[in-house]
Amino acid sequence: MEGGFITTKFNELLGWARKYSLFQYPFVTACCGME
């Protein structure tokens, strides 16, 4: 359960970064590619 909660929060953070920070977008994409 704990891992799922952390993953959910991480995904929320990724969504926020995509939405508000174009500068971080390549970094966010790289993180998603690593999963």
N, C-alpha and C positions, 0 to 999 in steps of 0.2 A: 504493500500500500504506500509506504513512504516513497519508494522509487517512483511510483505513478504520480504522486503529488509533486515531487521535484520535477519530473518530466513536464507536467502540466504547467508549472510556473516557468520553466525554461521556454516552453513553446509560447507562453504569453509574452515573455521578454522578446523572443524572436519576432513575434507579431508587432510588438511596439516598435522595435528597431526598424523593421521594414516600413512601418507606417510613417514614422517621424524622422528617420535619419537616413538620408540617401547616402551619406558618407560611409555608414557602416554596412550598407547593403551587400557589397562583395564579401565582407567578413561573415555576415549572416548566411549567405549562400554557401560559403565554404563550410560552415558548421553543419548545415543541413546535408551537404554532400558527404561529410565524414560519417554520418550516422549509419 
